[in-house]
Amino acid sequence: MRNLVLLGVSAVVAALTAVSLAATPAPRPMALWQKVQVLRKAQALMLESTAYQPGSRTVDAYTVDLANPLANEAIRKSRGITKVRRYPNGALLVKENFNGHRRATGVTAMLKLSGYDQADRNWLMAAYTPAGRVLAYGKVPACIACHTVVSKQDFVFAPPPKQLLSLAIWKAFFPKQTIAPAYAQLLRWHPAAVVR
């Protein structure tokens, strides 16, 4: 009888552990878009970034990186983006893309969700038009493939010129795009910042 009770207790503990490790449910695309809008409205810049920093493509000549308080606190505690090893559940990072006239061309987002995609550090990836139409959402292979270049810092790039994609990597991910002249110049001026 005692063994049965112990087995029963073990089963309950195992079940409770499984529940506590369960994945955080992914929000619907428009629910995440609303969270993105909160950051955009608040102009919640990601630490170490600046408004209208150089983008890598001519279609996004400028970018603005935003972050929610959870993400910025992880950066602050780690003393820099390149030193963050894991962002907490609920961390939200947003990149607004702008053309050469500073007109919005798109918005991308990364939301950390416990248990969502453990193989890819539990990031939900999203891409939207400036008006909020969903272009990509969820486990987006192209986004994940690019971000694995900075896997040591939990898939999050530091803004330029602190980190830059090598020209070879850039061409592999954007074969039909044109590199922005300002970004090409940054590659020449900051060779030590190139991620390989």
Buried (B, 14 or more C-beta within 10 A) or exposed (E): EEEEEEEEEEEEEEEEEEEEEEEBEBBEBEEBBEBBEEBBEEEBBBBBBEBEBBBBBBBBBBBBBBBBEBBBBBBEEBEEBBEBEEBEBBBBBBBBBBBBEEEBBBBBBBBBBBEBBEEBBBBBBBBBEEEEEBEBBEBBEEBBEBBEBBEEBBBBBBBBBBBBBBEEBBEEBBEEBEBBEBBBEBBEEBEEBBBE
